[in-house]
Amino acid sequence: MYSPELKKILKSIKIFEGMDEALLDEITPLLKPLQRRPDETIIREGEPGEAMYIIKRGSVKVTRADEEDDEIFISLLGAGSYFGEFSLIDNLKRSASVTTIEDSEIFQLDKKDFDILLAKNRDLATIFYKNCLKETFARFRDALANITFSQHTLREKSAELEIINRDLSVAQQIQSVFINSDVMEENRQIHPRVRHEFIYHPCIEVGGDFMNIVKIGDELIAVIIADVEGHGVTAALATGILKSAFSLLTPDYGTRPSLLMTKLNQHFCQVLSRKLFATSYYALIDITKGKIITAKAGHHHPLFWKARKGSFLHIEGTGPGLGLLDEARYDESEYDFESGDRLIFFTDGIIEQFDKNHEMYGHKRLKQSAESFIKKNEDGMARKIYTDVLQHAQGAPIEDDITLLVLEFL
C-alpha cells in the first residue's frame, strides 16, 4: 500500500526531513488513503486543524472566503504536494479551504494518531520537533532575507529601473487597447436604456485587470471583467491574450455565457499551459427581454441594485478561475432587470485595499458606499467609490489594480 513514491514524498516534507527508513515505516501505517471526487472539500476555513494531507494523485485548489462568502482563489496544488502540516503541532483554525478539482487520491495523517506515535518514539519526536523549529526559523529568515535583498536590489538597479520605466510607459499605451474599445469610451452610449461609467487604475504602469463591453446586434450587450494573477508586464500580456480571445469568441458564443466561459478557459489553459490563472465574470444583457444571464469564473459577483426593492439582490453561480482546469464547467444564472437597477462590477483591488491599520475596505463598505450614492442619486458613482477607497487607504500604498464598472438601466 505504501509505495516508495509515498515515502519519497514524506522525505520531501520539511518536518520529516532526516528521518531514516525505520522511522518512516513508523509513520506510513498512520496514513489513511482517501479517494475524493471533484469539488469535495478536504479542509474548511475556520475549522480546527486536526490532520495534514499528502496528495498522491490529482489536484486541489486552496481558497479563502471574503466578507460576502465568495470564493477567492489562492493556489493550486498537484501530486506530490502536501498541506496542513502544522496542524500536527497545534489545533489552530484553518486559514483557508482546500477542495479537489479532479479525481484525487489523498493520504490523511491525523494529529491524534501522530501524537501517540511521538509519545512512543523518542527518536522520531526529537527529529520532528527539531525540524519544526528549523522550518519556523527558516521561514522567518526568508522573510528577513527578502526584505534585505529587495533593499539591496533597489539600490543597485536604479539605472535599469529607468529603462524599465520607459518600457512600461510604452506598454501602458499598448495596454490601453486591451482595456478600451469604442463602446467603453465614457462619451459613448452603449444603448439608450443603459448608462455606464468605469474606473481603471493599475497599481503600476501596467496591470492585470481587464474589462470590455461588446454589442451583439442591437439589443444584446456582452460585458466581461477579469483579474489576471499578479500585475506588471506578465499580467498585462495575459490580459492581451484574454482580450483577443474574448473578441474572437464572442460573435460565436457570446449568447451562451457558460459556453463562452468554457471556451475562454480552454484557450487560457492551452496558450499559458496552466502557468497563469485569471478570475472573470461575464454578463449577457438582453435589453428586449429585460434579462441578465451571468457566468462566473472564480470572480466576485457584481453588486446588483434593485431599485424597486431599494436593496441589493443576492447573486448565485459557481465556476473555477480561468486557466486552472482544462475541463472546467461553469454555471449560468438569470435575472430580470428594470429601470433604475444597477450592476456594479469590480476587481479585488477595491475590496482588498488596506488602510494604515491594515483594515481592508471590504465588501460591506463597498455596498454601503454604493447604496449611499445610489440613494442620493448622485452622478459619477464610479469616481466617488474610487475616491472613497483612496480616503480609506489614508495614504497607504495601492497594492493591486483597481477596476470598477457601473451599469445603470434607464
SULVENVEN-V190309 format. One record per run of one state. SS is the DSSP state (2 for helix, 1 for strand, 0 for the rest). FROM is the first residue (numbers start at 1). TO is the last residue. Records with the same first field share a line. If there is no record, write none. Layout:
SS=FROM-TO, FROM-TO
This chain:
0=1-3, 13-13, 17-20, 29-31, 37-40, 44-47, 49-50, 58-59, 66-70, 78-81, 84-84, 89-92, 94-96, 101-103, 121-121, 157-157, 180-190, 192-193, 202-208, 217-219, 229-232, 254-256, 273-277, 287-290, 299-302, 307-310, 314-321, 323-332, 337-341, 347-347, 352-353, 355-359, 361-361, 376-380, 394-401, 410-410
2=4-12, 14-16, 21-28, 85-88, 111-120, 122-156, 158-179, 233-253, 257-272, 348-351, 362-375, 381-393
1=32-36, 41-43, 48-48, 51-57, 60-65, 71-77, 82-83, 93-93, 97-100, 104-110, 191-191, 194-201, 209-216, 220-228, 278-286, 291-298, 303-306, 311-313, 322-322, 333-336, 342-346, 354-354, 360-360, 402-409
